[in-house]
Amino acid sequence: MKTAAKVYIYIGMIFGFFLIYPIVLGIKALKLLDSAQKKEELRNIGLLILLLGNPVAGIILLLIDDSDLNTNIK
């Protein structure tokens, strides 16, 4: 699910390139997604992405499991 979240965040950033906030939120979400150890760390950025960015990426960020975050898949 971590990879799917990254893909949808990138898609939201590409299609929202003419606005500033999807790019800023996307970069912040990608950094938090790489460094997060618990799903509670992604709750706030998940809500922001859900409302202001790509809704699919926001839902995935809110539903991601702790076991998905602790894997070392890059």
N, C-alpha and C positions, 0 to 999 in steps of 0.2 A: 504494500500500500504506500510505502514511502516513495517508491519510484513513480507510482501513478500520481501522487500529490505533486511531485516535482514537475512531471510532464504537464499537468493541468495549470500549474502556476506559470510555467513558461508560455503556454498557450494564451493565458490571460494577459501576460506581459506583452506578447507579440500583437494581439488584437487591440490592446489598449495603449499602444505606443504613443498615440497623439495626446494622451492625458499623462500627467506626471505621476499621480498617486498609484496607478497599477504597477508601474515600474519600481517605485520606492517600496511599496508593500510587498511586491514579489521578491525583491532582493532581501528584504528583512525576513520574510517567511522562509526563504531558502537557507539563510544563515541559521535561523532558529531551528529549522528542521534537521540540519546537520548536527547541531550541538545539543539538542534536547535529549534528555534521559527519561523524562516522564511526560505523559500526555497532558498533564496540567500546565506544563510550560507552553503548550501550543494553543491553549484555549483562547486567549485574547487575539492573537494574530489570526487564528482560524475564523473568529467572528468577523474581524475586519475584512479578511479575504472573501468571506461569504457575502458580506454586504456591499463591499466596494470593488471587488475583483471578480474572479471566476467562481460562481456558486458551487460548481462541482468540486473544485479544489478546496473550498472552505468546508464542505461537508466531509470530504476525505480527511482533512486536518482535524476536524472535530471527532471523527470516528476512529482514528488511528489507535492502535494498541501499543502498550509499552514494549511488548516483544518485537514489534516492527521497528521501534526506535533503537533498540539495543543491538540490532544486527549490524555488522560491519560491511554491508553491501554498498558498493559505490558505483 
